[in-house]
């Protein structure tokens, strides 16, 4: 069975690496504006992901609060259905509604 090896895009030869390093250094020295531009391009997606995560968390909390509020409203609306926090048997409820 033949094993497939991962090939690097950048050659690992020390001479080639040195050439890439020199080219990069020259490029940055001639165009220093590339550094903040590159960083801002990376920061924008990260900040959007953080904002989305935070907003999603807030909305989940708000949904939990609304569910609890609805549950409490239903309990207050029908106070006889749960005396002492215990549900009343269905037979008692049917009998109560007939009178």
MIVEX-187786 format. One record per residue: residue number from 1; residue in three letters; z, x, y of N, C-alpha, C, O in turn. Coordinates in Angstrom, 2 decimals. Layout:
[NUM "ALA" [Z X Y] [Z X Y] [Z X Y] [Z X Y]]
...
***
This chain:
[1 "UNK" [0.00 0.85 -1.18] [0.00 0.00 0.00] [0.00 0.89 1.24] [0.76 1.86 1.33]]
[2 "UNK" [-0.85 0.57 2.18] [-0.98 1.40 3.38] [-0.03 0.90 4.46] [0.00 -0.29 4.75]]
[3 "UNK" [0.72 1.80 5.05] [1.65 1.46 6.13] [0.92 1.57 7.48] [0.18 2.52 7.72]]
[4 "UNK" [1.14 0.60 8.31] [0.55 0.62 9.65] [1.59 1.18 10.60] [2.73 0.70 10.65]]
[5 "UNK" [1.21 2.19 11.34] [2.13 2.81 12.30] [1.79 2.34 13.70] [0.63 2.12 14.04]]
[6 "UNK" [2.82 2.20 14.49] [2.64 1.81 15.88] [2.08 2.99 16.66] [2.57 4.12 16.55]]
[7 "UNK" [1.07 2.72 17.44] [0.49 3.78 18.26] [0.93 3.57 19.71] [0.87 2.46 20.23]]
[8 "UNK" [1.38 4.62 20.33] [1.79 4.56 21.72] [0.57 4.55 22.62] [-0.45 5.18 22.31]]
[9 "UNK" [0.68 3.84 23.73] [-0.41 3.83 24.70] [-0.49 5.20 25.37] [-1.58 5.70 25.64]]
[10 "UNK" [0.66 5.78 25.63] [0.71 7.09 26.27] [0.81 8.14 25.17] [1.62 8.03 24.25]]
[11 "UNK" [-0.02 9.13 25.28] [0.00 10.22 24.30] [1.32 10.98 24.41] [1.84 11.15 25.51]]
[12 "UNK" [1.85 11.42 23.28] [3.14 12.13 23.28] [2.97 13.64 23.43] [3.95 14.38 23.35]]
[13 "UNK" [1.77 14.09 23.66] [1.53 15.52 23.86] [2.20 15.95 25.17] [1.98 15.30 26.20]]
[14 "UNK" [3.00 17.02 25.16] [3.71 17.43 26.38] [2.79 17.72 27.57] [3.16 17.45 28.71]]
[15 "UNK" [1.61 18.24 27.32] [0.68 18.52 28.42] [0.19 17.22 29.05] [0.10 17.10 30.27]]
[16 "UNK" [-0.13 16.26 28.21] [-0.60 14.96 28.71] [0.52 14.26 29.48] [0.28 13.68 30.53]]
[17 "UNK" [1.74 14.32 28.95] [2.88 13.71 29.64] [3.10 14.36 31.00] [3.40 13.68 31.98]]
[18 "UNK" [2.96 15.65 31.07] [3.12 16.36 32.34] [2.05 15.93 33.33] [2.33 15.75 34.52]]
[19 "UNK" [0.82 15.76 32.85] [-0.27 15.31 33.73] [0.03 13.91 34.28] [-0.17 13.64 35.46]]
[20 "UNK" [0.52 13.02 33.39] [0.87 11.66 33.84] [2.00 11.69 34.87] [1.98 10.95 35.85]]
[21 "UNK" [2.96 12.55 34.64] [4.09 12.66 35.57] [3.62 13.16 36.93] [4.03 12.64 37.97]]
[22 "UNK" [2.76 14.15 36.94] [2.23 14.68 38.20] [1.39 13.64 38.92] [1.48 13.49 40.14]]
[23 "UNK" [0.56 12.90 38.16] [-0.27 11.86 38.77] [0.61 10.77 39.40] [0.35 10.33 40.51]]
[24 "UNK" [1.64 10.35 38.67] [2.54 9.33 39.17] [3.26 9.80 40.43] [3.37 9.06 41.41]]
[25 "UNK" [3.75 11.03 40.41] [4.45 11.59 41.58] [3.52 11.65 42.78] [3.93 11.29 43.89]]
[26 "UNK" [2.28 12.08 42.57] [1.30 12.16 43.67] [1.00 10.75 44.20] [0.93 10.55 45.41]]
[27 "UNK" [0.84 9.80 43.29] [0.54 8.42 43.69] [1.67 7.84 44.55] [1.40 7.20 45.57]]
[28 "UNK" [2.92 8.06 44.15] [4.06 7.54 44.90] [4.21 8.26 46.24] [4.55 7.64 47.24]]
[29 "UNK" [3.96 9.56 46.26] [4.06 10.31 47.52] [3.00 9.85 48.52] [3.27 9.79 49.72]]
[30 "UNK" [1.81 9.53 48.04] [0.74 9.09 48.93] [0.90 7.61 49.34] [0.48 7.21 50.42]]
[31 "UNK" [1.51 6.82 48.47] [1.68 5.37 48.72] [3.12 4.94 48.47] [3.40 4.30 47.45]]
[32 "UNK" [4.03 5.28 49.37] [5.43 4.94 49.13] [5.70 3.42 49.12] [6.72 2.98 48.59]]
[33 "UNK" [4.81 2.64 49.69] [4.98 1.19 49.71] [4.86 0.57 48.32] [5.24 -0.58 48.12]]
[34 "UNK" [4.33 1.32 47.35] [4.19 0.79 45.99] [5.54 0.50 45.34] [5.66 -0.42 44.53]]
[35 "UNK" [6.55 1.29 45.70] [7.87 1.10 45.08] [8.47 -0.25 45.44] [8.81 -1.02 44.54]]
[36 "UNK" [8.62 -0.60 46.74] [9.19 -1.92 47.04] [8.30 -3.07 46.58] [8.79 -4.13 46.20]]
[37 "UNK" [6.97 -2.87 46.63] [6.07 -3.93 46.18] [6.24 -4.19 44.69] [6.29 -5.34 44.26]]
[38 "UNK" [6.34 -3.14 43.91] [6.52 -3.28 42.46] [7.87 -3.91 42.15] [7.97 -4.78 41.28]]
[39 "UNK" [8.90 -3.49 42.85] [10.24 -4.04 42.61] [10.27 -5.52 42.97] [10.86 -6.33 42.25]]
[40 "UNK" [9.65 -5.89 44.09] [9.65 -7.31 44.48] [8.89 -8.16 43.48] [9.26 -9.31 43.23]]
[41 "UNK" [7.83 -7.61 42.90] [7.09 -8.37 41.88] [7.93 -8.59 40.63] [7.73 -9.58 39.92]]
[42 "UNK" [8.86 -7.71 40.36] [9.74 -7.88 39.22] [10.94 -8.75 39.55] [11.46 -9.45 38.68]]
[43 "UNK" [11.40 -8.71 40.80] [12.58 -9.47 41.19] [12.28 -10.96 41.29] [13.13 -11.79 40.97]]
[44 "UNK" [11.09 -11.32 41.74] [10.75 -12.74 41.93] [10.90 -13.54 40.63] [11.59 -14.56 40.63]]
[45 "UNK" [10.28 -13.12 39.51] [10.46 -13.92 38.29] [11.91 -13.94 37.80] [12.38 -14.96 37.30]]
[46 "UNK" [12.61 -12.84 37.94] [14.00 -12.79 37.50] [14.85 -13.75 38.33] [15.67 -14.49 37.78]]
[47 "UNK" [14.65 -13.76 39.64] [15.44 -14.66 40.48] [15.10 -16.12 40.20] [15.98 -16.98 40.25]]
[48 "UNK" [13.83 -16.41 39.89] [13.46 -17.78 39.53] [14.12 -18.21 38.22] [14.56 -19.35 38.09]]
[49 "UNK" [14.18 -17.30 37.25] [14.85 -17.63 35.99] [16.34 -17.87 36.20] [16.90 -18.80 35.62]]
[50 "UNK" [16.97 -17.05 37.00] [18.40 -17.23 37.27] [18.64 -18.56 37.98] [19.57 -19.29 37.63]]
[51 "UNK" [17.81 -18.86 38.97] [17.95 -20.13 39.70] [17.76 -21.31 38.75] [18.52 -22.28 38.80]]
[52 "UNK" [16.74 -21.24 37.88] [16.49 -22.32 36.92] [17.64 -22.51 35.96] [18.02 -23.64 35.66]]
[53 "UNK" [18.20 -21.41 35.48] [19.33 -21.48 34.57] [20.52 -22.15 35.26] [21.16 -23.03 34.68]]
[54 "UNK" [20.79 -21.73 36.48] [21.94 -22.27 37.22] [21.74 -23.76 37.52] [22.67 -24.55 37.39]]
[55 "UNK" [20.53 -24.13 37.92] [20.24 -25.53 38.24] [20.36 -26.39 36.97] [20.91 -27.49 37.01]]
[56 "UNK" [19.85 -25.89 35.86] [19.95 -26.61 34.59] [21.40 -26.82 34.20] [21.77 -27.89 33.71]]
[57 "UNK" [22.22 -25.81 34.41] [23.64 -25.92 34.09] [24.32 -26.98 34.96] [25.12 -27.77 34.47]]
[58 "UNK" [23.99 -26.99 36.25] [24.56 -27.99 37.15] [24.15 -29.40 36.74] [24.97 -30.32 36.76]]
[59 "UNK" [22.87 -29.56 36.37] [22.40 -30.89 35.99] [23.04 -31.36 34.69] [23.34 -32.55 34.55]]
[60 "UNK" [23.25 -30.46 33.74] [23.92 -30.85 32.50] [25.35 -31.31 32.79] [25.82 -32.29 32.21]]
[61 "UNK" [26.02 -30.60 33.69] [27.39 -30.99 34.05] [27.38 -32.36 34.73] [28.25 -33.19 34.47]]
[62 "UNK" [26.40 -32.59 35.59] [26.30 -33.87 36.28] [26.05 -35.01 35.29] [26.61 -36.09 35.44]]
[63 "UNK" [25.22 -34.76 34.27] [24.97 -35.78 33.25] [26.25 -36.08 32.49] [26.54 -37.24 32.20]]
[64 "UNK" [27.02 -35.06 32.15] [28.30 -35.28 31.46] [29.23 -36.14 32.30] [29.88 -37.05 31.78]]
[65 "UNK" [29.30 -35.84 33.58] [30.17 -36.61 34.48] [29.71 -38.06 34.55] [30.54 -38.97 34.50]]
[66 "UNK" [28.40 -38.28 34.65] [27.89 -39.66 34.72] [28.13 -40.41 33.42] [28.44 -41.61 33.45]]
[67 "UNK" [28.01 -39.74 32.28] [28.29 -40.40 31.00] [29.75 -40.82 30.93] [30.06 -41.94 30.51]]
[68 "UNK" [30.64 -39.94 31.34] [32.07 -40.26 31.32] [32.39 -41.39 32.30] [33.18 -42.28 32.00]]
[69 "UNK" [31.75 -41.35 33.48] [31.96 -42.41 34.47] [31.48 -43.75 33.93] [32.14 -44.77 34.13]]
[70 "UNK" [30.34 -43.76 33.24] [29.82 -45.00 32.65] [30.75 -45.51 31.57] [31.00 -46.71 31.47]]
[71 "UNK" [31.26 -44.59 30.76] [32.19 -44.98 29.70] [33.45 -45.60 30.30] [33.92 -46.63 29.82]]
[72 "UNK" [34.00 -44.98 31.33] [35.20 -45.50 31.99] [34.92 -46.86 32.63] [35.77 -47.75 32.59]]
[73 "UNK" [33.74 -47.01 33.23] [33.36 -48.28 33.85] [33.31 -49.39 32.80] [33.79 -50.49 33.04]]
[74 "UNK" [32.72 -49.09 31.63] [32.64 -50.08 30.56] [34.04 -50.47 30.07] [34.30 -51.64 29.78]]
[75 "UNK" [34.93 -49.49 29.97] [36.29 -49.79 29.54] [37.03 -50.65 30.55] [37.78 -51.55 30.17]]
[76 "UNK" [36.82 -50.39 31.85] [37.47 -51.18 32.89] [36.87 -52.58 32.98] [37.56 -53.54 33.31]]
[77 "UNK" [35.60 -52.70 32.68] [34.90 -53.97 32.77] [35.36 -54.93 31.69] [35.40 -56.14 31.92]]
[78 "UNK" [35.70 -54.43 30.52] [36.17 -55.25 29.42] [37.55 -54.77 28.98] [37.69 -54.14 27.93]]
[79 "UNK" [38.58 -55.07 29.78] [39.90 -54.53 29.47] [40.51 -55.12 28.21] [41.33 -54.46 27.57]]
[80 "UNK" [40.16 -56.35 27.82] [40.75 -56.98 26.65] [40.22 -56.43 25.33] [40.83 -56.65 24.28]]
[81 "UNK" [39.14 -55.76 25.37] [38.55 -55.26 24.13] [39.33 -54.09 23.55] [39.25 -53.84 22.34]]
[82 "UNK" [40.07 -53.39 24.36] [40.79 -52.21 23.87] [42.24 -52.23 24.35] [42.61 -51.44 25.22]]
[83 "UNK" [43.07 -53.12 23.80] [44.47 -53.09 24.20] [45.15 -51.85 23.63] [44.95 -51.51 22.46]]
[84 "UNK" [45.93 -51.20 24.44] [46.66 -50.00 24.05] [45.73 -48.90 23.53] [46.15 -48.07 22.72]]
[85 "UNK" [44.49 -48.87 23.99] [43.56 -47.84 23.59] [42.97 -48.02 22.21] [42.23 -47.16 21.73]]
[86 "UNK" [43.28 -49.16 21.53] [42.77 -49.39 20.19] [41.74 -50.51 20.24] [41.95 -51.51 20.93]]
[87 "UNK" [40.64 -50.36 19.52] [39.64 -51.43 19.53] [40.16 -52.66 18.81] [40.86 -52.56 17.80]]
[88 "UNK" [39.80 -53.83 19.32] [40.21 -55.08 18.70] [39.25 -55.40 17.56] [38.04 -55.18 17.71]]
[89 "UNK" [39.73 -55.89 16.43] [38.84 -56.22 15.31] [37.79 -57.24 15.73] [38.02 -58.07 16.60]]
[90 "UNK" [36.63 -57.16 15.10] [35.52 -58.03 15.43] [35.87 -59.50 15.20] [35.50 -60.35 16.00]]
[91 "UNK" [36.58 -59.80 14.14] [36.96 -61.18 13.85] [37.82 -61.76 14.98] [37.64 -62.92 15.35]]
[92 "UNK" [38.74 -60.97 15.53] [39.57 -61.44 16.64] [38.73 -61.70 17.88] [38.96 -62.67 18.60]]
[93 "UNK" [37.74 -60.84 18.13] [36.88 -61.03 19.30] [36.06 -62.30 19.17] [35.91 -63.04 20.14]]
[94 "UNK" [35.51 -62.55 17.98] [34.72 -63.76 17.77] [35.59 -64.99 17.92] [35.17 -65.98 18.53]]
[95 "UNK" [36.79 -64.95 17.37] [37.71 -66.07 17.46] [38.11 -66.32 18.91] [38.22 -67.47 19.34]]
[96 "UNK" [38.32 -65.24 19.67] [38.71 -65.34 21.07] [37.59 -65.96 21.90] [37.86 -66.74 22.82]]
[97 "UNK" [36.34 -65.62 21.61] [35.21 -66.14 22.38] [34.94 -67.61 22.12] [34.36 -68.29 22.97]]
[98 "UNK" [35.37 -68.14 20.95] [35.10 -69.55 20.63] [36.03 -70.50 21.37] [35.69 -71.67 21.53]]
[99 "UNK" [37.17 -70.05 21.82] [38.14 -70.92 22.51] [37.83 -71.03 23.96] [38.55 -71.73 24.69]]
***
